[in-house]
Amino acid sequence: MQKQKLQQKLGFKLSPQQIQFLSLLQIPLVSLNSRIQDELEENPALEETDQSDDIPIEELQEDHPNSYKYRQNNAVEFTEIQLSNSEESLAEYLKKQLLVLNIQEKNKFLIEYLIDSLDEYGWINREIFSISDDLLINLNLEFSEEEIIKSLQIIQNLEPYGVGARNLKECLLIQLKNKEQNEIVERSILVLKNQYERFSKKNFEGIMRQLNLSEIDLKQVYDLVEKLNPFPVSNFIKSTTSAYITADFLVNIINEKHIISLSKRSGKEIRVNKHYQKMMDDTSDEAAKEFLKKKIESANWFKNAILQREETLLNVMNAIVSFQEKYFLSGEDEHLKPMILADIANIVKMNISTISRVTNSKYVQTFFGTFLLKDLFSEAYRKDNGELISTKVIKSRLKEIIEMEDKKNPYTDEKLAELLGEDEYHIARRTVSKYREGLSIETSKYRREL
């Protein structure tokens, strides 16, 4: 027989409005503007009113010699960093090229189907027989594998060269075959066709021995192939909308002090519609009054939540800038102090989870660049002399050492650990490996050059 017992537990349950507010804290500026627009469309009791673009900076003097504008000869206001300016999608660009080719309608359908099947790299990442089966099962169209391969070859002759490849090797070969042929190009094709595995692993000695090539011959091959684009569709995006980085914060320097402003790219404020308030006061219909009351309460809550979000973001950003004052004045990594979420949480008297949400996906614009807030957080490392430094300083030094190494004989992780030790950064080989991977730097084997 099961025993039953009472157990008392302490718990904390968030209300729907608290959950909504935490969501508002976390989203970056671009998403916030979309969220505000959605709320305006859903709640007629909420409306926009024109205001200034950003929180005003009364102290900002553009001609002051210590101002952000004076120091950088740039505008003080927020700027956007464009990630892509493609005017059309890859599929549109490829299909446009088909118009000048004499292709039968049935074959044109198959080619366009394959174009629409390209992945984010512009490759076909499915087996030919699988494509044939899909066409038969889903569209009741029968195409042989030979027909599919011929259609794929037509795509591979379109620009940008390399699209329609089934793997990286084929992508590079397509680009080489579409170059003006000479001895180096022909030799590069020979190496990739017959020694691709050794080529990708930089087994120079094995390639030279198998193909009877000199070191100069092989170096010319590597120099040429490294100029090819492994992702030839990188200039295209899925849609025609350009992607931007929009900074959430701007840090100015005035008289060696930081002035922080919060971006409001929409340039509008929101408020409760006075007409709806008057309607609620005037109506005697209880059902209508209740409906209007709920809409007005929701509008008031959302307006106040946006204001509270701005206040919270500014409080956290002020704490971060105060904590990293020397870094924001110089822009030098060596002045970046070790900082974790708990450090800022203690300053502003908030939960660590709140700090995490505030700093998530947010960008800050400074005179030395625009970067993610989370990049400012790092663990501490204690040097031999007792000085605490940010691990980001060690990573920066690691990158410098690798950039200066002899590429014919690059440093192993063990050697890198030894060299860092000479700078009083005594870290283990596995830690060096972790930092190197975090910097997207390959192992010594793949950094090797002829």
C-alpha positions in Angstrom: 0.0 0.0 0.0 1.3 3.4 -1.0 2.0 5.8 1.9 0.8 9.4 1.6 2.5 12.3 3.3 2.3 16.0 3.2 5.5 17.9 2.3 5.9 21.7 2.5 8.2 23.3 -0.1 9.2 26.9 -0.9 8.8 27.9 -4.5 8.9 30.9 -6.7 6.5 31.2 -9.6 6.8 34.0 -12.2 3.6 35.7 -13.3 2.9 36.0 -17.1 3.8 39.7 -16.9 7.1 39.0 -15.2 7.9 36.5 -17.9 7.0 39.1 -20.6 9.3 41.6 -18.9 12.2 39.2 -18.8 11.7 38.5 -22.5 11.8 42.3 -23.2 15.1 42.6 -21.2 16.7 39.8 -23.3 15.8 40.8 -26.8 18.2 43.2 -28.7 17.1 46.5 -30.2 16.0 45.3 -33.7 13.7 42.6 -32.1 12.4 45.2 -29.6 11.1 47.4 -32.4 9.3 44.5 -33.9 7.9 43.6 -30.5 6.6 47.1 -30.0 5.1 47.1 -33.5 3.2 43.8 -32.7 1.9 45.3 -29.5 0.7 48.5 -31.3 -1.2 46.3 -33.8 -2.8 44.1 -31.2 -3.8 46.8 -28.7 -5.6 49.9 -30.1 -5.3 51.6 -26.7 -1.5 51.9 -27.3 -0.2 54.6 -29.7 3.1 56.1 -30.9 4.2 59.7 -30.4 7.2 61.4 -32.0 10.1 62.0 -29.7 13.9 62.3 -30.0 15.8 59.4 -31.5 17.9 58.7 -28.4 18.1 59.5 -24.7 19.5 63.1 -24.8 23.1 63.7 -23.9 23.0 67.3 -22.6 26.7 67.3 -21.8 27.9 66.3 -25.2 29.9 68.9 -27.0 30.8 67.8 -30.5 33.7 70.2 -30.9 35.3 69.3 -27.5 38.8 67.8 -28.0 37.9 64.8 -25.8 34.6 64.1 -27.4 33.9 60.9 -29.2 33.3 62.9 -32.4 36.4 65.0 -32.1 38.6 62.0 -31.4 37.3 59.9 -34.2 36.1 62.5 -36.7 32.8 60.6 -36.9 29.2 61.4 -36.1 28.3 61.0 -32.4 25.0 59.3 -33.2 24.5 55.6 -33.5 25.6 54.0 -36.7 24.7 50.6 -38.3 27.2 48.0 -39.5 26.0 46.4 -42.6 26.7 42.6 -42.8 25.3 42.1 -46.3 24.0 44.1 -49.1 22.9 41.5 -51.6 20.2 42.8 -53.8 18.8 39.4 -54.8 18.9 35.8 -53.5 21.2 33.2 -54.9 18.2 31.3 -56.4 17.1 34.4 -58.3 20.6 35.1 -59.5 21.0 31.6 -60.9 17.6 31.3 -62.5 18.2 34.7 -64.2 21.3 33.1 -65.9 19.1 30.2 -67.2 17.1 32.7 -69.4 19.9 33.0 -71.9 20.4 29.2 -72.2 18.4 27.1 -74.7 16.8 24.6 -72.2 13.7 22.5 -72.7 10.9 23.2 -70.3 11.1 19.8 -68.7 14.8 20.1 -68.1 14.4 23.7 -66.9 12.0 22.5 -64.2 14.5 20.0 -63.0 17.4 22.6 -63.0 15.2 25.1 -61.0 14.2 22.3 -58.6 17.9 21.6 -58.0 18.6 25.3 -57.5 15.9 25.4 -54.9 17.5 22.4 -53.2 20.9 24.0 -52.7 22.0 24.4 -49.1 23.4 27.5 -47.3 26.8 26.9 -48.9 25.3 26.6 -52.4 26.0 22.8 -52.4 23.8 19.8 -53.1 24.1 17.8 -49.9 21.9 14.9 -50.9 22.5 11.7 -52.9 21.4 11.8 -56.5 19.2 8.7 -56.1 17.5 10.4 -53.1 16.6 13.4 -55.3 15.3 11.0 -58.0 13.1 9.2 -55.4 11.7 12.5 -54.0 10.7 13.7 -57.4 8.9 10.5 -58.1 7.2 10.1 -54.8 6.2 13.7 -54.1 5.7 15.1 -57.6 5.1 11.9 -59.6 7.9 13.0 -62.0 10.4 10.4 -63.2 13.9 11.6 -63.8 16.9 9.3 -64.1 20.0 9.8 -62.1 21.8 10.6 -65.4 19.4 13.4 -66.2 19.8 14.8 -62.7 23.6 14.8 -63.0 23.4 16.5 -66.4 21.2 19.2 -64.9 23.5 19.6 -62.0 26.4 20.1 -64.4 24.5 23.0 -66.0 24.2 24.6 -62.5 27.9 24.1 -62.0 28.7 26.2 -65.1 26.7 29.1 -63.7 28.2 32.0 -61.6 29.4 32.1 -58.9 31.5 29.2 -59.8 31.4 26.4 -57.2 27.6 26.3 -56.8 26.0 22.9 -57.3 29.0 21.1 -55.8 28.4 18.0 -53.7 31.4 18.6 -51.4 34.3 21.0 -50.9 36.6 19.1 -53.2 34.1 19.4 -56.1 33.5 23.0 -55.2 37.2 23.9 -55.6 37.6 21.8 -58.7 34.7 23.6 -60.4 36.3 26.9 -59.7 39.7 25.7 -61.1 38.1 24.3 -64.2 36.5 27.7 -64.9 39.8 29.5 -64.6 42.0 30.3 -67.6 44.0 27.1 -68.0 47.8 27.2 -67.5 50.4 24.9 -66.0 49.7 25.9 -62.3 45.9 25.5 -62.7 46.3 22.1 -64.4 48.7 21.0 -61.7 46.2 22.2 -59.0 43.5 20.1 -60.6 45.8 17.1 -60.7 46.6 17.4 -57.0 43.0 17.9 -55.8 41.7 15.0 -58.0 44.4 12.5 -56.9 45.7 13.7 -53.6 42.9 15.6 -51.9 43.1 13.9 -48.5 46.8 14.5 -48.3 46.3 18.1 -49.6 43.6 18.9 -46.9 45.9 17.5 -44.2 48.9 19.4 -45.5 50.9 16.2 -46.0 53.4 18.0 -48.3 56.0 15.3 -48.4 53.4 12.6 -49.4 52.1 14.7 -52.3 55.5 15.6 -53.6 56.6 11.9 -53.5 53.4 10.6 -55.1 53.2 13.2 -58.0 56.9 13.9 -58.3 56.5 17.6 -57.6 59.0 20.0 -56.2 58.4 22.2 -53.2 58.0 25.2 -55.4 55.5 23.4 -57.6 53.4 22.4 -54.6 53.6 25.9 -53.0 52.1 27.4 -56.2 49.2 24.9 -55.9 48.5 25.9 -52.3 48.8 29.6 -53.1 46.3 29.3 -55.9 43.8 27.0 -54.1 43.9 29.2 -51.0 42.7 32.1 -53.1 39.5 30.2 -54.1 36.3 30.7 -52.2 35.2 27.6 -50.3 31.8 29.2 -49.9 31.2 31.0 -53.2 27.6 32.0 -52.2 28.8 34.0 -49.2 27.7 37.3 -50.8 24.1 36.0 -51.1 21.5 35.7 -48.4 18.2 33.8 -48.2 16.1 36.9 -48.6 16.5 40.3 -50.1 16.7 42.0 -46.7 20.1 43.3 -45.8 21.5 42.3 -42.4 22.8 44.9 -40.0 24.4 45.1 -36.6 22.6 47.9 -34.6 24.3 49.0 -31.4 22.1 49.0 -28.3 24.4 51.4 -26.4 26.7 54.2 -27.3 29.6 55.2 -25.0 31.0 58.7 -25.5 34.0 60.2 -23.7 33.6 63.8 -22.5 36.3 65.3 -20.3 37.7 61.8 -19.7 34.3 60.7 -18.4 31.9 58.3 -20.0 28.4 59.3 -21.2 26.2 56.4 -22.0 23.1 56.6 -24.2 20.6 54.0 -25.1 19.5 53.7 -28.8 15.9 54.1 -29.8 16.1 53.5 -33.5 12.3 53.8 -34.0 12.5 57.5 -32.9 9.1 57.2 -31.3 7.6 56.9 -27.8 4.5 54.9 -26.9 1.7 56.1 -24.7 -1.9 55.2 -23.8 -4.5 56.5 -26.3 -6.4 59.3 -24.6 -9.4 58.6 -26.8 -9.8 55.1 -25.3 -9.5 56.5 -21.8 -12.3 59.0 -22.6 -14.4 56.2 -24.1 -14.1 54.1 -20.9 -15.1 57.1 -18.8 -18.1 58.0 -20.9 -19.6 54.6 -21.6 -22.3 53.1 -19.5 -22.0 49.7 -21.1 -20.4 47.4 -18.5 -19.1 44.9 -21.0 -17.5 47.7 -23.2 -16.1 49.4 -20.0 -14.5 46.1 -19.0 -13.0 45.5 -22.4 -11.6 49.1 -22.6 -10.3 48.8 -19.0 -8.3 45.6 -19.9 -6.9 47.2 -23.0 -5.8 50.4 -21.2 -4.3 48.4 -18.3 -2.3 46.3 -20.8 -1.2 49.4 -22.6 -0.1 51.0 -19.4 1.8 47.9 -18.3 3.6 47.6 -21.7 4.6 51.3 -21.7 5.9 51.1 -18.2 7.7 47.8 -19.0 9.6 49.5 -21.9 10.6 52.4 -19.5 11.7 49.9 -16.9 13.7 48.0 -19.5 15.5 51.1 -20.5 16.3 52.0 -16.9 17.6 48.5 -16.2 19.7 48.4 -19.3 21.3 51.8 -18.5 21.9 50.8 -14.9 23.7 47.6 -16.0 25.7 49.4 -18.7 26.8 52.2 -16.3 28.0 49.5 -13.9 29.9 47.7 -16.7 31.6 51.0 -17.9 32.4 52.0 -14.4 34.0 48.6 -13.7 36.0 48.7 -17.0 36.7 52.4 -16.9 40.3 52.2 -18.0 39.4 49.9 -20.9 36.7 52.2 -22.2 39.1 55.1 -22.1 41.9 53.3 -23.9 40.4 50.5 -25.9 43.4 48.3 -25.1 42.8 44.7 -24.1 45.5 45.0 -21.4 43.3 47.3 -19.5 40.3 44.9 -19.5 39.8 43.7 -16.0 38.5 40.2 -15.2 34.7 40.5 -14.9 32.0 37.9 -14.4 28.2 38.4 -14.3 28.2 38.2 -10.5 30.5 41.3 -10.3 27.9 43.5 -12.1 25.0 41.8 -10.3 26.5 42.8 -7.0 26.9 46.4 -8.1 23.4 46.9 -9.4 21.8 44.6 -6.8 20.1 42.4 -9.4 20.1 38.6 -10.0 22.8 37.1 -12.2 20.1 35.8 -14.5 18.9 39.4 -15.1 22.5 40.6 -15.9 22.8 37.6 -18.3 19.5 38.7 -20.1 20.6 42.3 -20.3 24.0 41.5 -21.8 22.6 38.8 -24.2 22.9 39.7 -27.9 23.5 43.4 -27.1 26.1 45.5 -28.9 27.9 48.6 -27.6 29.4 51.2 -29.9 32.7 52.9 -28.8 35.4 55.0 -30.4 37.5 51.8 -30.8 34.7 49.6 -32.3 31.3 48.0 -32.0 31.2 44.6 -30.2 29.0 42.3 -28.1 28.7 43.1 -24.4 29.3 39.5 -23.5 32.9 39.8 -25.0 33.7 42.0 -22.0 33.2 39.2 -19.5 36.1 36.9 -18.8 37.6 34.9 -16.0 40.5 36.1 -13.9 44.1 34.8 -14.0 46.7 35.5 -11.3 50.3 36.2 -12.5 53.4 35.3 -10.6 53.5 38.8 -9.1 50.0 38.5 -7.7 48.4 40.7 -10.4 44.9 39.7 -11.6 44.4 39.9 -15.3 41.6 39.0 -17.7 42.0 35.7 -19.6 41.2 37.8 -22.7 44.7 39.3 -22.3 46.2 35.8 -22.5 44.1 35.0 -25.6 45.3 38.2 -27.2 48.9 37.3 -26.5 48.4 33.8 -27.8 47.1 35.2 -31.0 50.1 37.5 -31.3 52.5 34.5 -30.8 50.8 32.4 -33.5 50.7 35.3 -35.9 54.5 35.8 -35.5 55.4 32.1 -35.7 57.4 30.5 -38.5 54.6 29.0 -40.7 57.0 26.3 -42.1 57.3 25.0 -38.5 54.3 26.3 -36.5 54.2 26.0 -32.7 52.5 23.0 -31.1 50.1 23.7 -28.2 52.9 22.4 -25.8 55.3 25.0 -27.3 52.7 27.7 -27.1 52.1 26.9 -23.4 55.9 27.2 -22.8 56.1 30.6 -24.6 53.1 31.9 -22.7 54.9 30.8 -19.5 57.7 33.2 -20.4 55.2 36.0 -20.1 54.1 34.7 -16.7 51.0 33.1 -18.1 51.5 29.6 -16.8 48.6 27.6 -18.3 48.3 23.9 -19.3 48.5 22.6 -22.8 44.8 21.7 -22.8 43.9 25.3 -21.8 46.0 26.6 -24.7 44.1 24.3 -27.0 40.8 25.6 -25.6 41.8 29.2 -26.0 43.2 28.5 -29.5 39.9 26.9 -30.6 38.0 29.8 -29.1 40.0 32.1 -31.4 39.1 29.9 -34.4 42.8 29.1 -34.9 43.7 25.6 -36.3 46.2 23.2 -34.9 49.9 23.5 -35.9 49.4 20.8 -38.5 46.9 22.8 -40.4 48.7 26.2 -39.9 51.8 24.7 -41.7 52.8 26.4 -44.9 55.4 25.7 -47.6 
